[in-house]
């Protein structure tokens, strides 16, 4: 069965705060091409009176329905997500529903036994958004599609959309529901609390661990949503196993994350943009450290969410520290850490140096960081650099720079978007301990940048499966074996990979870059969308059977 309408909700629709934004925004064009304007994304209206940089309002879209929705207490903005494909998007104001929070949670307990008593932090905000999103779907369905002829799918991402999925499942059984967990909340918490996840996964009880780690409410909504929806999915085999053990529910489908490479520059434009990106990265580093690093410098980076252990930021720093003493290294290495911290402001002393256009031979104070943080004395990255006394001295062969903000092109120092920055890299390193898929390495290889990842990342496992063995840097992606306990071996493997890469000649580097791009093309959405089509069919058939059963019971 093929859906006539697909509604998909996420906290990251038109709201760039994490990797799911990339998943949805890169997939949107493929869906929009297949079903023009029948795919409708729903996201939070976080902007109020401000203009969203990701959303273009269009007051002509669904004009009559918007009037009816407003009469029913739904404050929405309708327009298009400013991404390839320009899909229709609805931003909903969820704040008014806080007044109904207790009644909503009570109903959730009565119908689905979801425990919201232990809620704290972002649980309420996410739940009210999820409820508001479901009300949008309900209102739209009743206004345009209530004759029951249209085949409709409602797809929610992460626990934050669980409440809405359960609401639709209960209120409009004709709508097929799909739930995708990109990482289980309790699995991420176990890993983030420095507990061994993988060796003991078979023995963990998800409910017990949720109590121990104060995650009861998030775990409960995730577990019950997985249980009741028509189709439960995740993004990789490694997370599918996690779901089975911690949520007591096997997934119906694995939906691997693809990529849309339509915006990757081609030919001369690629070469020119790569050259400009490298120059900017070197200019920022030289101004910060008072150095004269040239274009022969090996530029490497790691990036992603600021999860110090889960994303392998700790082992990345460890590897760079060990690389300082590796005699095989025959090029200067400039290593960036690109994760958003608690940013205060761009360093004005650095900005002044960059704007002057001059060269400097003395470092600025704290020559490891580009922006001041609110928590300088308690930041994990700066703390580890201080522990290892990594001061970016002039004679250090490896220099490490922390750029602690989202790269949207307006950070005040680098002023490059993330994709512009990636172009300037020689090698990207993502040694994740907990990584259900791993978009950052897929993005890197799409821009012809070889990368290092681990077999605890879904992408790393996929790269190995494509090769039929452990992928090496000559294949475009080096996959390092990682366990709960081999931190030191991983650090050495990263160090060795960078040292090895620094010794490659131009032809060998070209081969690595070509192989990286070739691998990325195997992960295009045009290849992976078939898994979504299978999930849509599965969910629609279950919904149709449910409706038929209900009709038979009432006749």
Backbone torsions as a table, in degrees:
resi	resn	phi	psi	omega
1	UNK	NA	142.6	-177.7
2	UNK	-115.5	129.1	-178.7
3	UNK	-69.3	144.6	172.1
4	UNK	-84.8	-33.4	177.2
5	UNK	-134.8	140.6	173.7
6	UNK	-124.1	119.4	170.4
7	UNK	-102.3	133.4	178.8
8	UNK	-134.4	127.5	-177.7
9	UNK	-117.8	148.8	175.0
10	UNK	-164.6	149.2	173.8
11	UNK	-61.5	-19.8	-175.1
12	UNK	-102.4	13.7	170.8
13	UNK	-72.6	122.3	-178.1
14	UNK	55.3	29.8	-174.7
15	UNK	-149.7	89.9	-170.1
16	UNK	-81.7	92.6	-179.7
17	UNK	-128.1	-3.0	-179.1
18	UNK	-172.2	-169.5	-173.6
19	UNK	-70.1	-25.2	-178.8
20	UNK	-66.4	-28.5	174.3
21	UNK	-55.2	-44.5	-179.4
22	UNK	-67.6	-40.3	179.0
23	UNK	-56.9	-52.5	-175.0
24	UNK	-71.4	-44.2	-174.6
25	UNK	-70.3	-31.8	179.0
26	UNK	-78.6	-27.6	178.8
27	UNK	-80.9	-22.3	-171.3
28	UNK	-57.3	-41.6	-176.6
29	UNK	-63.5	-39.5	179.5
30	UNK	-63.3	-42.8	178.1
31	UNK	-69.3	-40.9	-179.1
32	UNK	-64.8	-38.2	177.6
33	UNK	-64.3	-37.3	-178.0
34	UNK	-77.3	-37.6	-177.5
35	UNK	-136.9	76.7	-174.7
36	UNK	-54.2	122.5	176.4
37	UNK	60.0	18.6	172.6
38	UNK	-106.8	-0.9	171.8
39	UNK	-105.7	120.9	-174.9
40	UNK	-125.1	118.4	-179.8
41	UNK	-92.9	144.4	179.8
42	UNK	-124.5	125.5	-179.3
43	UNK	-135.2	173.1	-179.0
44	UNK	-79.5	140.2	173.1
45	UNK	-85.4	89.0	-179.0
46	UNK	-90.5	1.0	-167.0
47	UNK	-103.8	-23.4	-179.2
48	UNK	59.8	-123.3	-179.5
49	UNK	-82.4	-12.0	180.0
50	UNK	-75.3	160.4	178.5
51	UNK	-91.3	126.9	178.0
52	UNK	-76.5	135.6	177.9
53	UNK	-75.6	-7.8	-175.0
54	UNK	-111.9	-2.3	-169.7
55	UNK	-135.0	132.9	177.5
56	UNK	-116.5	109.9	-177.7
57	UNK	-69.1	143.5	178.0
58	UNK	-135.4	102.0	-173.4
59	UNK	-71.9	-8.2	178.8
60	UNK	-85.2	-16.7	-177.9
61	UNK	-76.9	127.3	175.8
62	UNK	50.3	44.0	-172.8
63	UNK	-58.6	-46.1	-177.5
64	UNK	-66.6	-41.4	179.6
65	UNK	-64.1	-38.5	-179.2
66	UNK	-60.0	-36.4	177.8
67	UNK	-64.4	-45.4	179.8
68	UNK	-65.2	-41.1	179.4
69	UNK	-61.1	-42.6	179.5
70	UNK	-62.8	-39.5	177.9
71	UNK	-62.0	-30.2	-179.4
72	UNK	-90.7	9.3	175.9
73	UNK	87.2	15.1	178.0
74	UNK	-102.1	114.0	177.9
75	UNK	-95.1	108.9	-175.4
76	UNK	-128.9	154.1	168.0
77	UNK	-116.0	131.7	-179.7
78	UNK	-114.9	134.9	-179.8
79	UNK	-173.1	-144.1	-178.7
80	UNK	-133.1	139.8	175.3
81	UNK	-71.3	127.2	-174.5
82	UNK	-83.2	70.3	-179.4
83	UNK	-140.0	170.2	176.3
84	UNK	-54.4	131.4	-177.2
85	UNK	97.5	-24.7	178.6
86	UNK	45.8	56.7	-178.7
87	UNK	-70.3	154.3	175.0
88	UNK	-64.6	137.2	178.9
89	UNK	-136.4	145.5	177.6
90	UNK	-121.7	122.7	175.1
91	UNK	-101.9	127.3	-174.7
92	UNK	-114.7	137.3	175.2
93	UNK	-83.6	111.5	-175.0
94	UNK	-95.1	-9.0	-173.1
95	UNK	-61.6	-36.7	180.0
96	UNK	-59.2	-22.8	-175.9
97	UNK	-79.0	-7.3	176.3
98	UNK	-61.0	-28.8	179.3
99	UNK	-65.5	-25.8	-178.5
100	UNK	-99.8	8.2	-170.4
101	UNK	-52.8	-48.6	-175.5
102	UNK	-63.9	-40.7	178.6
103	UNK	-66.7	-38.4	179.3
104	UNK	-63.9	-46.0	-179.7
105	UNK	-66.0	-36.2	178.1
106	UNK	-62.9	-45.4	178.6
107	UNK	-62.5	-38.2	-179.8
108	UNK	-63.7	-38.7	177.4
109	UNK	-68.9	-43.6	-176.2
110	UNK	-64.0	-39.2	-175.3
111	UNK	-92.4	-30.3	-171.9
112	UNK	-133.3	4.3	177.4
113	UNK	56.6	39.1	175.2
114	UNK	-86.3	126.3	-178.8
115	UNK	-88.5	106.8	176.8
116	UNK	-106.4	6.1	-176.6
117	UNK	-65.3	-30.7	-175.8
118	UNK	-96.3	19.1	-175.7
119	UNK	-66.4	142.9	174.6
120	UNK	-157.1	172.2	175.3
121	UNK	62.0	-126.4	-172.8
122	UNK	-87.8	5.3	-176.2
123	UNK	-62.0	-47.8	-177.2
124	UNK	-64.3	-45.8	-178.7
125	UNK	-60.4	-47.0	-179.8
126	UNK	-64.2	-40.3	-177.4
127	UNK	-67.8	-40.0	178.9
128	UNK	-68.5	-34.9	173.5
129	UNK	-63.8	-44.0	-178.8
130	UNK	-61.8	-42.5	178.4
131	UNK	-64.0	-44.5	179.9
132	UNK	-62.3	-38.8	178.5
133	UNK	-62.7	-43.0	178.8
134	UNK	-64.4	-37.8	177.6
135	UNK	-64.4	-34.2	175.8
136	UNK	-63.2	-47.5	179.1
137	UNK	-61.4	-45.5	179.7
138	UNK	-59.5	-46.3	-179.0
139	UNK	-64.0	-46.1	-179.7
140	UNK	-62.5	-44.1	-178.5
141	UNK	-61.6	-46.3	-178.3
142	UNK	-67.9	-29.8	-178.0
143	UNK	-79.5	-42.0	-172.9
144	UNK	-108.2	-27.5	-165.0
145	UNK	-126.7	15.9	-171.4
146	UNK	-71.6	-6.3	177.4
147	UNK	-71.9	-9.5	174.8
148	UNK	80.7	3.4	-177.8
149	UNK	-81.3	-29.3	-177.0
150	UNK	-78.0	138.8	174.3
151	UNK	-90.3	116.6	-170.6
152	UNK	-121.6	136.0	176.3
153	UNK	-117.4	135.5	170.4
154	UNK	-116.4	118.6	-173.9
155	UNK	-115.3	119.1	178.5
156	UNK	-113.3	143.9	-177.3
157	UNK	-112.6	127.7	175.5
158	UNK	72.0	166.4	-177.9
159	UNK	-57.8	-26.5	-177.6
160	UNK	-61.4	-19.1	179.9
161	UNK	-108.0	7.8	-176.2
162	UNK	-64.5	-43.8	-176.8
163	UNK	-58.4	-43.7	-179.4
164	UNK	-65.4	-38.1	177.8
165	UNK	-62.7	-42.4	179.1
166	UNK	-67.3	-37.4	177.9
167	UNK	-61.3	-47.8	179.7
168	UNK	-64.2	-41.3	179.1
169	UNK	-57.2	-37.8	-177.5
170	UNK	-82.3	-43.8	-171.4
171	UNK	-84.1	-36.6	-177.0
172	UNK	-131.1	79.0	-175.6
173	UNK	-62.5	-15.4	179.0
174	UNK	-73.7	-18.9	178.7
175	UNK	-85.7	126.8	178.5
176	UNK	-77.6	134.8	-177.0
177	UNK	-111.9	136.4	176.8
178	UNK	-127.3	132.7	178.9
179	UNK	-120.5	126.3	175.4
180	UNK	-115.1	119.5	169.9
181	UNK	-97.3	123.7	179.8
182	UNK	-86.9	-14.3	174.9
183	UNK	-172.8	129.9	-180.0
184	UNK	-68.3	141.0	-178.2
185	UNK	-62.7	-37.8	-177.5
186	UNK	-77.3	-35.0	176.4
187	UNK	-63.1	-45.6	177.6
188	UNK	-61.0	-39.4	-178.6
189	UNK	-68.8	-41.1	177.4
190	UNK	-58.6	-48.2	-179.6
191	UNK	-64.8	-43.1	-177.4
192	UNK	-68.7	-19.4	178.3
193	UNK	-96.3	20.9	174.3
194	UNK	62.4	28.8	174.0
195	UNK	-97.9	144.5	178.6
196	UNK	-68.5	119.4	-176.1
197	UNK	-88.8	-45.7	-164.2
198	UNK	-81.9	-45.0	-179.2
199	UNK	-64.0	-28.1	-175.5
200	UNK	-109.0	8.0	-174.6
201	UNK	-56.0	-41.5	-177.7
202	UNK	-62.9	-24.2	-174.5
203	UNK	-98.6	-14.7	-178.6
204	UNK	-71.8	140.6	169.4
205	UNK	-104.0	117.4	-174.5
206	UNK	-58.4	-42.5	-179.2
207	UNK	-65.1	-42.3	179.5
208	UNK	-63.8	-44.0	-179.7
209	UNK	-67.4	-33.0	177.6
210	UNK	-62.5	-39.3	177.0
211	UNK	-66.7	-44.3	-178.0
212	UNK	-62.6	-37.3	-174.7
213	UNK	-101.3	11.5	177.6
214	UNK	58.8	45.0	-177.8
215	UNK	-121.2	23.0	-170.5
216	UNK	-57.0	-46.2	-172.4
217	UNK	-71.3	-44.0	178.7
218	UNK	-64.5	-42.6	179.0
219	UNK	-64.1	-39.6	-177.0
220	UNK	-65.6	-46.2	-179.3
221	UNK	-65.9	-36.9	-179.8
222	UNK	-67.9	-44.5	-177.6
223	UNK	-66.3	-44.0	-178.0
224	UNK	-72.4	-33.3	176.0
225	UNK	-64.6	-45.4	178.2
226	UNK	-58.2	-36.1	-177.0
227	UNK	-70.8	-39.1	-168.4
228	UNK	-98.5	-23.4	-176.1
229	UNK	-67.3	163.9	179.7
230	UNK	-70.7	-31.9	-177.0
231	UNK	-145.4	119.5	-179.9
232	UNK	-106.0	127.0	-174.7
233	UNK	-134.8	161.5	169.6
234	UNK	-144.4	-173.8	-166.2
235	UNK	-105.8	-8.1	-179.0
236	UNK	-158.5	162.4	179.2
237	UNK	-63.8	-35.1	-177.6
238	UNK	-66.2	-36.4	178.0
239	UNK	-80.0	-27.6	175.2
240	UNK	-60.5	-41.2	177.8
241	UNK	-65.8	-38.2	177.7
242	UNK	-62.8	-42.1	179.2
243	UNK	-62.4	-44.3	-179.3
244	UNK	-60.1	-42.5	-175.5
245	UNK	-80.2	-38.4	-172.1
246	UNK	-98.3	-27.8	179.6
247	UNK	-104.5	-3.3	-179.2
248	UNK	56.4	34.7	179.3
249	UNK	-148.7	122.2	176.6
250	UNK	-76.0	144.9	178.9
251	UNK	-74.5	153.3	176.6
252	UNK	-83.7	-33.8	179.6
253	UNK	-148.0	148.2	167.2
254	UNK	-98.0	124.9	-179.4
255	UNK	-112.6	88.6	-177.5
256	UNK	-64.6	148.7	-178.2
257	UNK	-81.7	124.6	177.9
258	UNK	-99.0	-168.4	-176.7
259	UNK	-145.2	147.5	174.8
260	UNK	-110.9	112.9	-174.3
261	UNK	-95.9	16.8	-175.9
262	UNK	-64.3	-23.7	-178.3
263	UNK	-97.9	3.4	174.7
264	UNK	-74.0	122.9	-177.4
265	UNK	-61.5	151.5	-176.8
266	UNK	-115.9	153.9	170.2
267	UNK	54.9	-129.2	-176.1
268	UNK	-63.0	-34.0	179.9
269	UNK	-63.8	-39.7	177.7
270	UNK	-61.1	-48.8	-178.5
271	UNK	-60.8	-44.0	-178.1
272	UNK	-66.1	-44.2	-178.2
273	UNK	-69.7	-34.2	176.1
274	UNK	-64.8	-42.3	179.6
275	UNK	-62.3	-43.6	-180.0
276	UNK	-65.9	-39.7	-179.8
277	UNK	-65.5	-43.1	178.9
278	UNK	-61.9	-43.0	-179.8
279	UNK	-60.9	-42.6	-177.9
280	UNK	-67.4	-42.4	178.5
281	UNK	-61.4	-42.2	179.0
282	UNK	-69.6	-39.5	178.9
283	UNK	-60.8	-44.7	179.9
284	UNK	-62.9	-45.4	-179.1
285	UNK	-64.3	-44.0	-178.6
286	UNK	-65.3	-39.8	178.7
287	UNK	-66.8	-37.0	-179.0
288	UNK	-70.2	-42.0	-170.6
289	UNK	-104.2	-5.6	-177.7
290	UNK	67.4	35.6	-177.4
291	UNK	-109.9	179.3	178.7
292	UNK	-133.2	53.3	178.5
293	UNK	-66.3	132.8	-177.9
294	UNK	-106.3	-175.1	-172.6
295	UNK	-70.1	-10.7	176.1
296	UNK	-78.4	-7.9	180.0
297	UNK	-62.6	137.6	176.4
298	UNK	-83.6	112.1	-177.9
299	UNK	-97.6	121.6	178.1
300	UNK	-126.7	161.3	179.0
301	UNK	-157.2	160.2	165.3
302	UNK	-128.7	154.3	-176.0
303	UNK	-156.4	173.7	179.3
304	UNK	129.7	-163.4	178.6
305	UNK	-67.9	147.9	-179.5
306	UNK	-81.0	73.0	171.4
307	UNK	-115.0	100.3	-163.7
308	UNK	-57.7	-44.5	179.1
309	UNK	-88.8	-47.4	-173.6
310	UNK	-57.3	-41.3	-178.8
311	UNK	-87.4	-0.5	176.8
312	UNK	75.8	22.6	178.7
313	UNK	-64.4	-37.3	-179.8
314	UNK	-63.0	-46.0	-177.2
315	UNK	-73.8	-25.6	173.8
316	UNK	-63.8	-47.3	178.3
317	UNK	-63.8	-42.1	177.9
318	UNK	-57.2	-44.7	-179.1
319	UNK	-64.5	-42.1	179.9
320	UNK	-66.2	-35.0	177.1
321	UNK	-65.8	-41.7	178.6
322	UNK	-69.4	-32.3	-179.5
323	UNK	-64.7	-26.0	178.2
324	UNK	-55.4	-29.2	-174.8
325	UNK	-109.7	14.4	-179.7
326	UNK	-89.7	114.6	-174.8
327	UNK	-73.3	-12.3	178.5
328	UNK	-77.0	-15.9	-177.8
329	UNK	-70.8	119.9	-177.6
330	UNK	-118.4	15.7	174.6
331	UNK	-136.9	152.6	171.7
332	UNK	-64.9	140.0	177.5
333	UNK	-116.1	127.7	173.7
334	UNK	-111.8	109.9	-174.3
335	UNK	-108.1	125.0	178.8
336	UNK	-105.0	145.4	166.7
337	UNK	-113.7	114.9	-173.7
338	UNK	-116.4	75.3	177.9
339	UNK	-130.1	139.2	-176.4
340	UNK	-73.8	118.8	175.6
341	UNK	-103.0	-164.4	179.6
342	UNK	-85.2	80.8	-170.2
343	UNK	-73.5	134.6	172.8
344	UNK	-91.3	-68.6	-178.7
345	UNK	-160.7	160.1	173.4
346	UNK	-62.1	147.0	178.4
347	UNK	-72.1	115.9	-177.9
348	UNK	-67.5	-31.8	178.1
349	UNK	-65.4	-35.5	177.4
350	UNK	-71.8	-42.3	179.1
351	UNK	-61.2	-41.7	179.5
352	UNK	-62.6	-41.6	177.6
353	UNK	-62.7	-44.1	-178.9
354	UNK	-64.1	-41.2	-178.4
355	UNK	-70.7	-23.7	-177.8
356	UNK	-72.0	-26.3	-177.9
357	UNK	75.3	3.0	-178.3
358	UNK	-89.1	165.7	173.0
359	UNK	-100.8	145.4	-177.9
360	UNK	-127.5	146.1	-179.2
361	UNK	-115.5	11.7	175.3
362	UNK	-125.3	142.2	-178.9
363	UNK	-77.8	155.5	170.0
364	UNK	-77.2	165.3	171.7
365	UNK	-59.1	141.9	-178.3
366	UNK	49.9	66.9	-174.5
367	UNK	-79.6	28.7	178.4
368	UNK	-113.3	-4.1	-171.4
369	UNK	-140.4	142.0	-173.4
370	UNK	-95.1	-21.9	-178.6
371	UNK	-130.8	144.7	174.7
372	UNK	-74.0	143.3	177.5
373	UNK	-106.6	157.3	174.5
374	UNK	-72.8	-23.9	-174.6
375	UNK	-122.6	49.0	-174.8
376	UNK	-52.6	-40.6	-174.4
377	UNK	-80.6	-9.5	-178.0
378	UNK	-122.4	11.8	-179.1
379	UNK	-78.5	134.6	-175.9
380	UNK	-64.7	-42.9	-179.3
381	UNK	-63.3	-51.6	-178.8
382	UNK	-63.3	-34.9	178.9
383	UNK	-64.1	-41.1	-179.7
384	UNK	-71.6	-36.9	176.4
385	UNK	-63.6	-38.6	178.1
386	UNK	-67.3	-41.2	180.0
387	UNK	-59.7	-39.8	-179.5
388	UNK	-90.9	2.2	179.2
389	UNK	56.0	41.8	178.1
390	UNK	-87.3	98.4	-171.0
391	UNK	-107.0	5.7	-177.6
392	UNK	55.9	49.2	177.8
393	UNK	-68.3	155.0	-174.0
394	UNK	-59.8	-35.2	-176.9
395	UNK	-89.3	2.3	175.8
396	UNK	-71.6	129.8	179.8
397	UNK	-73.6	-23.1	179.0
398	UNK	-121.2	127.5	178.8
399	UNK	-123.9	135.6	-173.8
400	UNK	-119.8	128.9	-176.8
401	UNK	-123.4	129.7	179.4
402	UNK	-99.2	117.4	177.6
403	UNK	-113.3	95.2	-162.4
404	UNK	-93.0	49.1	-179.5
405	UNK	-148.4	163.1	173.9
406	UNK	-64.6	134.4	-179.4
407	UNK	-93.8	93.1	179.3
408	UNK	-112.1	6.1	178.4
409	UNK	95.8	-1.7	-176.5
410	UNK	-138.3	37.8	-177.4
411	UNK	-77.3	-10.9	176.7
412	UNK	95.2	-10.6	179.1
413	UNK	-126.1	-69.6	-179.9
414	UNK	-73.2	-44.4	177.4
415	UNK	56.1	39.8	171.1
416	UNK	-122.1	147.3	171.8
417	UNK	-72.4	166.5	-178.1
418	UNK	-59.7	-44.7	-177.7
419	UNK	-68.4	-32.4	174.3
420	UNK	-65.5	-40.8	180.0
421	UNK	-64.5	-44.3	-177.4
422	UNK	-56.7	-38.3	-179.9
423	UNK	-53.9	-33.5	-175.4
424	UNK	-81.5	-4.9	-176.9
425	UNK	-82.3	152.0	170.0
426	UNK	-94.0	-32.4	-174.7
427	UNK	-153.3	136.2	175.0
428	UNK	-115.7	144.1	-172.6
429	UNK	-129.5	121.7	-178.0
430	UNK	-133.9	79.4	-172.8
431	UNK	-87.0	55.0	-171.3
432	UNK	-61.9	142.8	168.8
433	UNK	-91.2	-39.4	178.6
434	UNK	-127.1	110.5	-175.0
435	UNK	-155.0	91.2	-177.1
436	UNK	-52.8	-41.6	174.6
437	UNK	-124.8	-76.7	-179.5
438	UNK	112.7	80.6	-178.8
439	UNK	-74.6	-32.7	-174.8
440	UNK	-60.2	-43.8	176.9
441	UNK	-67.3	-33.2	177.7
442	UNK	-66.3	-40.5	176.8
443	UNK	-63.2	-41.7	-178.4
444	UNK	-60.0	-50.9	-176.3
445	UNK	-67.4	-28.1	176.1
446	UNK	-63.1	-27.7	177.4
447	UNK	-97.8	21.7	175.7
448	UNK	64.7	27.2	178.1
449	UNK	-106.3	112.3	177.3
450	UNK	-59.2	152.9	-177.7
451	UNK	-143.0	165.6	176.2
452	UNK	-117.0	130.2	175.9
453	UNK	-140.9	-167.4	-177.5
454	UNK	-128.5	168.6	177.7
455	UNK	-86.8	11.1	167.6
456	UNK	-97.3	3.6	173.1
457	UNK	-104.5	138.6	179.1
458	UNK	-57.0	-39.5	179.3
459	UNK	-64.4	-39.3	178.3
460	UNK	-61.8	-42.2	177.2
461	UNK	-63.8	-40.1	179.2
462	UNK	-64.3	-42.8	178.7
463	UNK	-60.7	-41.4	176.8
464	UNK	-62.9	-40.4	-178.9
465	UNK	-66.3	-34.0	178.1
466	UNK	-67.3	-35.8	179.5
467	UNK	-82.4	-30.7	-174.0
468	UNK	85.7	25.4	-178.6
469	UNK	171.9	-173.8	-179.3
470	UNK	-70.0	123.8	-179.8
471	UNK	-73.8	139.9	-179.6
472	UNK	-114.6	169.4	-176.7
473	UNK	-60.5	-29.3	177.5
474	UNK	-68.2	-16.6	175.7
475	UNK	-89.8	-1.8	-178.2
476	UNK	101.0	-25.5	178.8
477	UNK	-138.4	124.9	173.0
478	UNK	-97.1	122.9	179.1
479	UNK	-105.5	118.4	-179.5
480	UNK	-95.6	136.5	175.6
481	UNK	-71.2	126.7	179.8
482	UNK	-131.1	140.5	178.8
483	UNK	-129.2	-174.1	176.7
484	UNK	-65.1	-22.5	-166.4
485	UNK	-127.3	2.4	-173.7
486	UNK	-104.3	40.0	179.5
487	UNK	-50.5	-48.0	-175.9
488	UNK	-65.0	-41.1	178.4
489	UNK	-64.6	-36.5	178.1
490	UNK	-65.1	-44.1	178.8
491	UNK	-59.3	-42.7	178.5
492	UNK	-65.3	-38.9	-179.8
493	UNK	-65.2	-38.1	176.9
494	UNK	-66.0	-47.7	178.9
495	UNK	-55.4	-46.5	-178.3
496	UNK	-64.9	-37.8	-179.4
497	UNK	-64.9	-41.6	179.7
498	UNK	-68.5	-43.7	178.4
499	UNK	-60.3	-43.4	179.0
500	UNK	-62.4	-44.2	-177.7
501	UNK	-64.9	-33.3	-178.9
502	UNK	-67.0	-17.2	-178.5
503	UNK	-100.2	-0.2	179.9
504	UNK	-72.9	144.2	174.9
505	UNK	-84.4	176.5	-174.2
506	UNK	-58.8	-40.1	-179.0
507	UNK	-67.1	-39.4	180.0
508	UNK	-69.1	-38.8	176.4
509	UNK	-63.3	-43.5	179.4
510	UNK	-60.0	-39.4	178.5
511	UNK	-63.5	-44.2	178.8
512	UNK	-60.3	-43.8	-179.0
513	UNK	-67.0	-39.0	178.4
514	UNK	-65.1	-42.3	179.4
515	UNK	-66.2	-35.7	177.7
516	UNK	-61.8	-48.5	179.4
517	UNK	-62.7	-40.5	-178.8
518	UNK	-62.6	-41.5	178.9
519	UNK	-65.2	-40.0	-178.2
520	UNK	-61.3	-32.7	-178.1
521	UNK	-70.3	-18.2	175.5
522	UNK	-78.3	-11.5	-178.3
523	UNK	-110.8	22.0	177.1
524	UNK	-69.7	152.7	178.8
525	UNK	-60.2	-27.3	179.2
526	UNK	-61.3	-24.7	176.8
527	UNK	-90.1	-33.1	-172.3
528	UNK	-93.5	-14.5	-174.7
529	UNK	-65.2	-20.5	-179.6
530	UNK	-61.0	-30.7	179.6
531	UNK	-68.6	-35.4	175.6
532	UNK	-67.1	-40.1	179.4
533	UNK	-61.6	-37.0	176.5
534	UNK	-66.0	-40.2	179.6
535	UNK	-67.2	-41.1	177.2
536	UNK	-59.1	-46.9	-179.6
537	UNK	-60.7	-46.1	-179.1
538	UNK	-59.5	-48.0	-177.7
539	UNK	-66.6	-42.9	-179.3
540	UNK	-63.8	-37.8	178.8
541	UNK	-66.2	-38.5	177.7
542	UNK	-67.3	-40.1	178.5
543	UNK	-65.2	-42.0	-180.0
544	UNK	-63.3	-41.2	178.6
545	UNK	-65.0	-37.2	179.5
546	UNK	-65.5	-44.9	179.6
547	UNK	-63.9	-42.1	179.7
548	UNK	-63.0	-42.0	178.0
549	UNK	-62.4	-41.5	179.0
550	UNK	-63.7	-42.5	-179.8
551	UNK	-65.1	-38.8	178.9
552	UNK	-65.8	-35.6	-179.6
553	UNK	-71.2	-31.2	-177.8
554	UNK	-86.1	-16.0	-179.8
555	UNK	-83.1	NA	NA
